């Protein structure tokens, strides 16, 4: 299977008061053509930072210290910003998590979609308008010709998210990064938006990176899962293997914390995930781990293959 994107040994730090603190540690990921990769974990674990590094949309105090991000064999980290602008939005697009704050309230929806199309495609304004209408129709917005002239405040939250999906799809990208795209939506609208993304992804054979903390969504949506904790990939495999046989104690904890429909107390992972300013020796999960061994605090385990194509970072399987 063709690998359209590869992240190799990626390390990202943030500069806080003249000191660097590591937020992403030696992350290795790959995305195959037409597949969906889910990145899951608690808030602050490095999911979005990893994904935003692909688009070069990191905060101003972020530093990519080492590693490479290969898109069709080309290292994106080394590309000048002017050259990268031709890739961002055209070849690799983003569906952000907050639709109301991601659209400019001063411009019509049509102007915002058309701006992206004209920047990347160099077509006339009339042609850009036609393509924008088609993009709105693709995401099932009724009366697309009329709604193109409306402003974001005239749309509901779910419709605004559809507009962002239309914007991401308007230039037919090869890769879409969906950063928790349903966080700000109610449950019913979430399901509609997820169904829409999945339908379009399959129709166009687009590769998708899906960032979420919702394991239920991952189970139905993704082909592969990378579980992140404290800036590290602690488990990686296809979705069937991880749900059938989770290996890492953190992954098991996430699974057990899902509501099962049965009465009784909901299980939780005790403790809190560490801050990037904390220096934890050994396995970063050991302070919260119920299965820790006596030497887990000494040396950090590496990500290794325990079963075929099932990687885990844990001494229980060494």
Beta strands, then each sheet from edge to edge (+ up, - down):
strand 1: 3-16
strand 2: 19-32
strand 3: 36-40
strand 4: 62-71
strand 5: 74-75
strand 6: 92-95
strand 7: 175-179
strand 8: 207-212
strand 9: 224-229
strand 10: 232-238
strand 11: 304-307
strand 12: 310-312
sheet 1: 2+ 1- 4+ 5-
sheet 2: 6+ 7+ 8+ 3+ 9+ 10- 12+ 11-
end
